Amino acid sequence: MMKTLNLGGFVMTAPSPFRSTPVAAVTGGTGFLGQAVVRRLRAEGWRVRVLARRAVDGALDVVPGAPDDQDALRRLLTGASLVVHVADPVAEPDVAGAAHIGTALRRSARGARLLVVSCLAARDPKISAYAGRSAEAETALIDAAGGDDWLVLRLAAIYGPGDSAILPLFRAARLPVLPIPARSRARLALLHVDDAVRAVLAAAHSTDRGRVWEVGEGAAGWAEIARAAARALGREPPVLPVPRPILAAALGLARLGGGKRVPAAAPGRLAELLHGDWSCRPDLLPPSGQWSPSIALAAGFAMTADWYRLHRWL
């Protein structure tokens, strides 16, 4: 018997409970995006295994270990039909770890579908050390895994309820004036976490393979983004263009003041923020009908601001 699953806006059939439940192995499943991906996979009927260095939700099937632990990777991957590697959007990409995961996949889960969840910055590897290592990690994982049943999802900047990375923007939106980069023509693509998760599920069941998807809601300038954050807080402060050196110092102070809730700024990340255009290229969008964004910037920022206030992050 088969049952019908609604997966990110399209319908597919999956084995009934009387047959074996498909296994998804997830690395990076304890981060902001990774946790959301795990929840959705479980809700859609997957048995999910998560590689983790520390204890997490007791309801999860956790394999203790790290990417350099081949025994842990074997236990994580054996029997998996889907492998999802969710790169940390803040920490330095682990190129060696990505290669270890790919090698273990080739040995223990040959034939599994591989999804490499990365960032848009990887398309311009010279802009920062983070971007360069992100691109290297993508290549290392795919090359070590072998095969052609893979997709790389280069996601726009993720935000949403519970995210700490975009918190400094909302804190800045409470100031008497709204600081934005001076003389910047940068356009950033943003993506609500729920839309990001839908993209991962769409990729899991897509027939597309061996290519890169660029996934985002659309591109906007810094003034538009900052004003959207302020409006989500019920404010309309005047805009104040800030020179780059002062902006760098201000971002550092905002993160310092945020404690553990706000990630530290990595060298070179400001260059990413001021990049001319992070919009997703039309020829690298997901295939028509398989995924499209559903949460616009204003609505997504409103949800995020409400969560911050409810949990007293603002």
N, C-alpha and C positions, 0 to 999 in steps of 0.2 A: 504494500500500500504506500501511497505517497500523500504528503500533505502540502498545502500551499503556504508559502511565506511571502510577506510583503517586504521587500528589501529596498529601502531608499527610493520608493516611488515606482518600482516595477515588480512584477510577480514572477516567482519561479517555483518549481516543485523541489521538495527535499524528501529524504527518506523519512518514513513514519517512525514513531518511537519503537516499533518492533524490529527495526534494523539498527545497525550501529550508528551512533551519533558522530557526525564529522568532527574532527579535532582541528582546532586552530591554535598554533603556537605563536605567542606574542613576546617580543623583546621590547623593552621600553614601555611596558604596560603599567608602570606605577606612576608615570608622570601625568600632567594635566590632560593632554590629549590621549595618551595611552589608556588611562583609566576609562575615559569615555568610549574609546573603541572597544575595550573589553566588555563594558556593560552592554553595548549594542550587539556585539557578537553573541553574548550569552542570551540576550533577549530574542535573538533570531534563531536560536536552537543549536548553536555551536557548543561543543565542549571546549573550554578555553584553558590552555596552560600558559602560565606567565613565569618568565625568568625574573627573579628578584633577589637582590642582595639582602633585603630585610623582610621582616614579616609584614604581611598586608592582610586585607580582608580575609577572615577565616573561611569564608564561603568559596574562595578561589582555589583553583588547583595550582599551587605555587611550586615551582622547582627552584629551590635555593641554589644560588650560584651567580657567576659573572660570565661575561662573554669569553674569558680566557680559560674557563673550566669545561674541558671537552666532555667529561662525564655528565655534567649538568646539562650541557647542550644536547647530548645524546638522549637523555631522559625527556628533555623538553620536546624534541623534534620527532622522535620515533612514532610513527603512525599518523603524523599530521598531514592533512591535505591542503592546509593553508598556513603560510608563515608570514607574519606581519612584523616588520622591523620598524618601530616608531622612534625616529631620531629625536633626541632631546633638543628643543629649540633654544636652549640657553647654554648648556654645558658644551665644552669642546668636543667635537665629534671624535669617536673612538674608531679610527681607521683599522687598527689591528684587530679590535674586537669585532668589527664588521666582517673582516676576512675570516675570523674564527667561526662566526655564525654561518657564513657561506660554506665553508669547508664541512662543518657538521651537517648542514642541510644536504649537501651532496652525498654524504655517507649514510645518513639516517632517515632522510625524507625525500629521496629522489622522486621526482614527479610531482612534488607539492607545488602549489602556486605561491610565488613570492611577491610580496608587496613591500617596497622600500619607501617608507614615508619620510620625505626629506623636506627641504625648504627651497623657496624660489631663489634665495641667494646663491645656491649651488650653480645656477646657470651663468654666473659671472664670478668664477673662482678667484680672480685676481683682486676683487674689491676688498677682501678682508681675509684674515687667517681662518675665521670660522667658515666663510663661504668656500674657500679652497679645500679645507678638510672635509666639509660636507660633500663636495663633489668627489673627493678621493674615497670617502666611505661608501658612497653609492657604487662606484666602480669596483672597489675591493670586494664588496658583498656579492655583486652580480657575477664577477669573474670567478670568484671562489665557488659559487654555487653551481655554475654551469647551467646548461639548458636555456630555453627561451621562453618559459612560462613565467614571465615576471613583468611587473610594471613599477616604474618609479613615479611616485606622487610628490611633486614639488608644490608644497602648499604655501599660500600667502600667509601673512602674519596672523596667527591664531589668537582669538580673544573670546571672552565669554564669561559667564558666571563662574567664579572660582579661580580665574586666571590672575596671576600676579604680575606678569610681564608688562601688561598695559596699564597697570595701576598708577604709575607716575603721571601718565597723561591725564587721568581723572583727577589726580591731586592737583596738577597744574591748572586744571579747569576751574578750581575753586578760588584761584587767586583773583585779585582785583582787575588784573589785565591777563589776557590770554597769550602766553608766549608761543611763538612759532619760529621756525628757522628763517632768518633774513635772506632775501634774494634766492630762495630755493624754488626750483621748478620741479622738485621731486614729486612723484606720484606713487603712492603706496597701494598695493592690493591687500585687502583685509579679508578675513574669513571667520565667521562665527563657528565655534567648536562643533555645534550640531551639524552644520553643513559639511564640515571637515569629516566628521564621522560618516555621514551619508556617502561622501566620496569614497572613503575606504571600503565601505560595504559594496558600493557600486563596482569598484575595481575588483573586489573579490569574486564577483559573479560575471564580470565582463568577459567576452571572448577576445578582447583586445589584449595584445601581449608584445613584449619586447620593445617597449617605447616609454617615453616620458609623458605624463600628464601634468599640465600646469593648472592649478586649482585655486580660484579666488573669486570673490564676490564682485570685484570691479576695482578700478583705481581711482584714487582721490588725492588732491593736494593736501598739504599740511594744514592750511587754513580751514578747509572743509572738515577735515578729521577732528581738529581741535574744537571747532564750533559744535560739531555733533556731540562731542563729549560734554561740553558745557551745557548744551540744551538738554542732554540726558539728566543733568543735575538741576534743570530749571533755571539756567543762568544764560545771560547774553553779554559777557564782558567784552570790552574792546580788545582788538588784536594788537600785540606788541611784537614786531620783528626783532629777533635776537641774533646777534652775530654768532658764528660757529664756535669760537673759543668759549664764550660765555655759556652757550647752550650745552657744550660738553661738560662744563663745570656744574651747571644746574642739574643735568641728568645724573651726574655722579652723586650730588647731594640728595636728590630725590630718592635714589636707591639706598643711600646710606641711612636716610631717615626712615625708610620702609622696613628696616630690619630684615628678618628672614622672609617676609612676605614679598619682597621686591628683589629680583635677581641682580647680581652685580653686573656692571657694564663690562663687557669684554673689549680689549683693544680692537679698534677697527670697526666696531659695530655702528658707530656714528656715521661712517661712510656708507654703510648699508641704508641707514635711515634717510640719508640725503641723496641716494641714488636717483638718477633722472627719471626712471620709469620702471616700476615693478609690476606693471599690468601684465596679465596673462596673454600670451601670444595665441592668436586664433588657431594656428595650425597645431598647437599642442594642447588644446582644450580636450576634455573627455569627449568621446563620441556623442553625437547628437542623440538625445533621448535617454542617455544613461545617467547623466547627472547635470544639474544646474543649481545655482545658489537659490535659497528660498528665504533667507533672512537678510534684509537690507541693513545698511549701516545704522540708520537712526533707530530701528527697532532693536537691533542687536546691542547697541550701546545702552539703550533704555533698560534692557534685561540685565546687562552687566552692572550698571549703576545701581539698580534696585538690589542686586545681590550684595554689592559692596556695602551699601547702607545697612541692609538687614544684618550682615555679619560684622558690622562696625569696622570695616576696613577704611571707610571714609568718615 
